[in-house]
Every structure is written in C-alpha cells, then in structure tokens.
Amino acid sequence: MSKPIIIVNDVSKVFLMGKERVLALKRVSIEFYRGRIYCIVGTSGSGKSTLLNLLAGLEKPTRGNIVYFGKENIVKMGERKLAKFRRENIGFVFQSYNLLNQLTAWENVSMPLIFKGYSKRMRRRAAKVMLHKVGLGDRAQHLPTQMSGGQQQRTSIARAFVSRPKIVFADEPTGNLDTKTSIEVMELVTGMARKLGQTLIIVTHDRDTASYADTVITMRDGIILDITDKAEVENE
Amino acid sequence: MNKLDILTMGIRNLWRRKLRTLLTLLGVVIGASAIVIMISLSIGIEVATRKQLESYGDLNNIEVWSGHGEQGEVHLTEEIYEKLEELEGIEAITPIISTYVTFMSGKYELSDRVIGIKPEAFPVLGLELDQGRLLTADDEMGVIFNKNSLLRFEKPSRDGSVGGGRMHFYRGYFGPRNEEEEEEPPVDVLTTKLRLMVGNRSSDDSSRPKIYKAEAVGILTNDRSSQFSYRNIMHLDTVKRLRQEYDRMHDRASSKEVQYEQVFIRAKNVDSAQKLCEEIEEMGLGCHSMSAYLKRMEENTRTIRMILGGIGVISMLVAALMIANTMVMSIYERTKEIGIMKVLGAALGDIGQLFLVESALIGLIGGVFGIAASYGISELMNTFMGSGLFGNQLPEGAAISVIPFWLILLAIGFTSIVGLVSGLYPSVKAMRISALEAIRTE
C-alpha cells in the first residue's frame, strides 16, 4: 500500500467543562490513505466529531501529532498557516449545510475560489459546472432559502468539491435529511470523491451511511474500537 | 482574496442592511459637516479680519515716531535711525523728513509740503505711478508729484501770493474720487521746466530765497494704495538740505542737528512686523503697525475658533462611536458567516479587511456627503445671514463661512481615517472569532 495521506499519532484531547476535565479522545492513532472513503461511526460522545475537528485543523489536540502528506504537521501550524492549508487541501460538508443565506447558489459554491483569489469569471464558470454536476444546474440564481434541504446539501457538496481539494470532510451530511434524500446525497458525495480520486472522511452515527465507505472506523468513549476495511468484510 | 472582491463584498454587505448603513452614514455626514462648517466659520472670521485690516493699510508697514522712553524723550536722530536699521526682519527702511517749498512751472506756482525719502526704499512703498518713473539715487533734484497737488498749480496773483480762488486743498482726502470727474492739471510738469525755492513767496523774508532747478520725474496715481499717495516726494538728502535752509530762514533751531519726523519700515512679513514694533517700543519710540491689530484680533478669534473646532470634533467623535457600534453589532450578527468563511479557508487578513473596508467606506462616503452638505449650509449662511452673526465686526459683504480646498481634503481624509480606526477593533474581533464555535451558532 502507498504512503498514508494522513497519519494521526497518539492524539488526545481534553475539554474543560467547568472544573471537570473530559477526555474526549484517548491516545488515538490511525492512518488514512489516498482515494479511499472513510466513515467514522459512533454514538454521540464517542469522540468522532472531535476527531474530525482535529483532522480538519479546527481544533488543536491536547497532545499528539497529525501529519499530512508525510510532512505537514497541522498541530504545529499557526492559525494563518492553517487557513492557507484548509484553503488548498480541504473541503467541507456540514450537517446544517452552512450556506451563506444572502448569496445565491453559485456564489455560495464559488466561495472557496474567492479566497483563492480567482477572478469572478472563472469562479462563475467553475461554480456552474459544479452545480450542474450535483444536478442543480437550473438553481444557480436561487438563494438557499428558496431551496429544499436536499438541494441545499447538494449545493454545499458542490462547494466542497469546487476547488478540487485532496480531502473532503463530511460531518453528518445526512443528519437533517429524509431517507430518500440521504441516499441521493450519499451517492452524490461518494461518487464525486471516487471520480476525482479524493479522500473522503465522513462522520456519522448512521450505520446505513457507513455502508458507502471503504473503511469503517468505529469509535466509543474516545477510543477507536474497530477499523474494518470493506474488502475484508466482503472477503469473509 | 483579491482587493476588488473585498470591496464588492463590503459594498454588498452595507447594501444588505440599508437602513442601518444609512443611519450610520447620517451620523458621519453630520459629524463631517459639523467640522467643516465650524472650521469654515473660523476661517471666515480670520479672512474678514485680515481684509478689514488690510483696507486700513498694509500689514507689513510700520511707522515710527519720536516718543517717551524710560530715559525721557527719544527723538528720531541719525543715531537712533542707524539703530533701527540694524533690527532684524526689515525689508526696507527710510527716514521721512519734510519741508515747505514753492514749485514753479512755467507761469504756474504751487506752494506745498514735500517729503524726503531714501530712493532705495521706493520699490517697496507700494507707490503706483500714473506717469513717469520713480526716483533713483542720482535724482538729486527729481520730484514725484501727486495728482491732487498738481491741480493746485496756479498763476500767482499780482501781490505774489498763491492760492486765492480755488479750494483744492483737501480735495484728495475728502473729495469724490471718480475717474470721470478727474480734472486736467493746468500745467504739464513733466515737460515744462521746473524750479523750486524754499518756503513761500509771500513770506515777509527780507532775504530772497535761492531758486533751484528741479525736474519732475513722475506722477502718482490717484488711489489709496499707499499712505504716500498724497505726498510730493523728493530725495531724502535734498529735502534735508532744503529743510536746513528753511530753518535758517525762519531762525528755527538751526544749530540743532536734523531730526526726522518719522521713520517708515516695511517688514518682511506680518510676524516680523509685530516683533519689530515691540522692539521699537522698547527703545522708547512710538510705533504704529496694523499687524498689532491683527495680533489682537487673532487672539480674540482664537477662543471662538477653539470652541467651534471643539463642537466639530465632538460630533465627529460621536460619529466614530456610531461606526464602531454598527460594526460590532454587525459582527455579532455575522458570527456564523465569519465562521463559515474561516472553515472554508478564508485568510485572517481577508476577514479583517472585509470589515475594515465596510467601516472605511462608511467614513469615506459620509465624508463626501458631509462636504456636499457643508457647501450647501455654507452657501445658505453666506446668503441669508450675511455678516449678522458677528455683528459689526466684519466688513459688509464678507463671507462668514469660507471653505478652502485643503479643508475638503482634510475632511475626507479625516472621516476615512476615523472610519478605518473605528473599524479596527471590530475587525480584530472578527479575526479572533473561533471558526468552530462560530459555525455552531445559529
């Protein structure tokens, strides 16, 4: 197997809840490989969301290292460098879509490109192509409030993939959607990741969602209980 | 992010909350126009004051007389004059001495006072010539006449006295000065042979006065451009000599050395005029300069200026607080938006700049409209209030509010900087927002 794209090494995270110390992650070590789809499953409080936030550099671990591409340790990065790192390497899909309500669908999709300094013409073209790919080609001028939950999530998926990030994180992407829409969204997001050879890391508490993954990481009480590769499951 | 995107996003965000932006803008407009109007008022007072003083006489001119010092009376002797010459800040200086002579040009005669001035001082006296030229150092017997004196050239009556029927004496000072009414003098002194003698033909002197050849070199214009416009002027040394002769004839203190009647100084500028006058008064001499009035009037207006400026600054300060308040409010409202942008990889600097651009725009636009408003208000005040605001202090028709170009630049620069500065804290606050917490807020 090729070198891992992310190495999580002995990472712990302690939260202070008032005076009480809560150990959200206990010395977690795991590796992620390029082009694979991972699902981190677990009940609430299992530490899955904390792991995602640490991986995306939104929070700092109390101890341990997270190294990307064999050289970039995001734990040691300052906020400015982290922002640049996210801008260049990472895409996000959220449970609550997190679209900017005052912007139209295509403008929302083009947000990551604004931060990269692309011209408006290039942004518009790229955003419209992406919207077309997620099946919202006719909704480019709509505001988020004029779209259904599924449409909003598809817009946010378009936004996550528009800048061709190496890794896409999805935090409960189907949490607010009905079953039928959930399937559509999951097929869309995994299909896009596979087509472009991107690494996709999904956090979910839903076992059905986990079935789309190549590797399922099960967490409980801040530790990784089990890592199952789908290939192995099928082999059994 | 490129700068254009930051600017357009800033404008869009301001446009999104029109009412709030408008209200904040209004605050800046009021603040900016308050400052501009207040400063323009104080400039108006200053300009009018200066104009008024200048209408009384040139501010750089100083007149010196003999006076009473601590050691008793101080006369304008040659010795004192040499001391005056050494003072700093003088552009030109001349003593003034006068005597009484009779000019004879053809059949006409004129008995009049003539003053002596150093020819070197001529260029700065502000004299305007109607005809001819100014005196030079070589013009020992050259005379410059003023127009009113020329009108009084008359044929002497049989008994030899001059000045019977025509009453032109003070015409220059009180008579009408309309161009149309200008009379032709009876004789053209510039082309006619000119002689002069000390004193007056009718004087009961047994000794016949000596008659000198003289030459008229110039005629002054008939305006009030200078305090010398109504004098006949000759070379200082010549008048000195004539004066001695006159004194001998009248047996008046002929043994004493010549004293000057006055010393005229032109200072390099208003400030040195003020300083010179102070130094001259310390010498025990009398001094008169319009610059002293200027100083006093400026001191009087300083308090007004400070009060006016203070009102302006306070209203701008209130506007600055309004901007800061608006921006802080807007950051609270947009916490989630900031969080999303941060998660998507927006650079910290870009986020800071987004908010700075908004507050600077409020400042800039407010400044521009503030200046437009000030022009309107200034125009209204000048039209309808006239010089009524400050009573009779100002000359008729003077503008009470004057907005010079630098004030416009100053106001726009000031409001933009105020906008930027009041946006500084909110934008740093926006940069510090934690992305994770921000996207969780609803």
Boltz contact constraints between the chains, C-beta under 6 A:
constraints:
  - contact:
      token1: [A, 58]
      token2: [B, 435]
      max_distance: 6.0
  - contact:
      token1: [A, 58]
      token2: [B, 436]
      max_distance: 6.0
  - contact:
      token1: [A, 59]
      token2: [B, 436]
      max_distance: 6.0
  - contact:
      token1: [A, 80]
      token2: [B, 348]
      max_distance: 6.0
  - contact:
      token1: [A, 83]
      token2: [B, 345]
      max_distance: 6.0
  - contact:
      token1: [A, 83]
      token2: [B, 347]
      max_distance: 6.0
  - contact:
      token1: [A, 86]
      token2: [B, 345]
      max_distance: 6.0
  - contact:
      token1: [A, 87]
      token2: [B, 345]
      max_distance: 6.0
  - contact:
      token1: [A, 92]
      token2: [B, 343]
      max_distance: 6.0
  - contact:
      token1: [A, 98]
      token2: [B, 340]
      max_distance: 6.0
  - contact:
      token1: [A, 98]
      token2: [B, 439]
      max_distance: 6.0
  - contact:
      token1: [A, 100]
      token2: [B, 337]
      max_distance: 6.0
  - contact:
      token1: [A, 102]
      token2: [B, 16]
      max_distance: 6.0
  - contact:
      token1: [A, 111]
      token2: [B, 344]
      max_distance: 6.0
  - contact:
      token1: [A, 112]
      token2: [B, 344]
      max_distance: 6.0
  - contact:
      token1: [A, 114]
      token2: [B, 1]
      max_distance: 6.0
  - contact:
      token1: [A, 114]
      token2: [B, 5]
      max_distance: 6.0
  - contact:
      token1: [A, 115]
      token2: [B, 1]
      max_distance: 6.0
  - contact:
      token1: [A, 115]
      token2: [B, 345]
      max_distance: 6.0
  - contact:
      token1: [A, 115]
      token2: [B, 346]
      max_distance: 6.0
  - contact:
      token1: [A, 117]
      token2: [B, 1]
      max_distance: 6.0
  - contact:
      token1: [A, 117]
      token2: [B, 2]
      max_distance: 6.0
